[in-house]
Amino acid sequence: MANVKISQLTAKGSNLVASDRVAIAQDDGGGTFSSKYVLGSEIQNRGFNNQTNDYTLVLTDAYKIVEMDKSTAVTLSVPRNVNVPFPIGTEIKIAQLGAGQVTISPLSTVTIRSNGGKNKTTAQYSVATLVKRDVNEWYLYDDITT
């Protein structure tokens, strides 16, 4: 297959839905390609969800930025898979919009893995990233502290 510029591809436009699979190929370096894909939810425009109090993530937060906008400390809870079945690989950004530090807290049976057990945003305008790596397990990284 010849190289094709992205601008030459036919766009699906606003009809792209979260479950759509967009095919891509990965070159193994030896002339062989393995099929890969990304989901529509990973390439749709990222939206915002503004919260002004403690908040528990919901399925529609997938691939969005959850803004926590409070002047005092606030908690963002990560729910169990049985209650909110985010697909593995789901990414969610958490932004500390207000002055109140955000604590990212796992609910019962959920594990959050981060460097040094960090689970709070650093300061106003900090952004943390959650990525679901297994059924009840998430990575947390970016601008975080203990």
C-alpha positions, -999 to 999 in steps of 0.1 A, spaced: 0 0 0 13 34 -9 18 61 17 -14 82 20 -16 116 36 -43 120 62 -57 149 42 -64 125 14 -86 102 35 -124 105 33 -136 119 66 -166 104 84 -173 138 99 -198 142 127 -211 107 122 -181 92 141 -194 73 171 -174 59 201 -176 23 190 -163 30 154 -130 13 146 -106 33 125 -81 10 109 -44 18 108 -14 -4 101 19 -8 120 51 -15 101 73 -41 118 103 -28 100 106 -57 77 79 -48 52 52 -66 71 23 -47 85 1 -58 114 -35 -44 116 -42 -20 144 -71 3 151 -82 32 172 -118 37 185 -139 66 175 -141 76 212 -103 81 212 -104 106 183 -136 124 188 -133 160 201 -126 159 238 -154 175 258 -155 190 292 -175 181 323 -174 209 349 -181 198 385 -183 220 416 -185 194 443 -172 158 451 -179 137 420 -179 101 409 -169 93 373 -197 82 349 -194 64 316 -199 96 296 -166 110 311 -146 86 290 -120 106 269 -132 139 284 -117 165 307 -134 166 341 -129 201 356 -131 202 393 -140 238 401 -142 244 439 -124 268 462 -119 241 488 -106 205 486 -127 182 465 -127 144 458 -131 127 425 -140 90 429 -132 62 405 -160 37 405 -159 -1 404 -162 -17 370 -194 -35 380 -211 -1 384 -194 19 356 -179 -5 330 -153 18 312 -135 -1 285 -99 -10 292 -78 17 277 -102 45 286 -85 78 293 -99 106 315 -82 139 323 -89 156 356 -83 194 357 -81 214 390 -99 245 377 -106 260 412 -83 266 441 -94 234 459 -69 205 456 -84 174 439 -80 140 455 -85 111 431 -99 83 452 -107 47 443 -139 32 455 -140 -3 470 -119 -29 450 -105 -3 426 -67 1 425 -51 33 413 -14 29 404 8 60 405 44 70 411 49 71 449 12 66 456 5 102 445 -33 108 442 -38 146 443 -35 174 418 -5 197 425 -21 231 423 -48 252 405 -47 244 367 -29 210 373 -41 182 351 -40 145 360 -46 116 337 -64 83 345 -60 54 321 -79 21 328 -55 -8 325 -76 -37 338 -111 -44 351 -107 -25 384 -72 -10 379 -62 24 367 -29 43 361 -28 79 374 -1 103 362 9 138 351 8 168 375 1 149 408 14 149 443 8 132 477 
